[in-house]
Amino acid sequence: MVGVDDMKLNLIKERDDYIELIIMDEDQSVLDALSEVLQRMQGVEYAGHALLHPLTGEIKFILKTKPQEIKAREALLKALEELVNMTERLKLYVEGL
């Protein structure tokens, strides 16, 4: 289990075409946004998450790609970077209001 700034992440399985993570005690809306960005990417077959149990707070995140087009880890990192860029643009827009 890896933890950064109170986010706890556990890599369950990884292949070129697949990543499965367990994320603890995070708001699902962050994963909704991540899934949406991933689903728009070329080569991504599936991106989604599910709350395993409301009392444990464990969320399973799964990403499946076509590895000849984009590897799962590469897609995940690219989508995270896109989310960072989106939030930065939104911040600049709001500051300019």
Summary of the structure (lengths in Angstrom):
residues: 97
radius of gyration: 14.3
end to end distance: 41.1
largest distance: 44.7
contacts: 264
relative contact order: 0.18
helix: 37%
strand: 38%
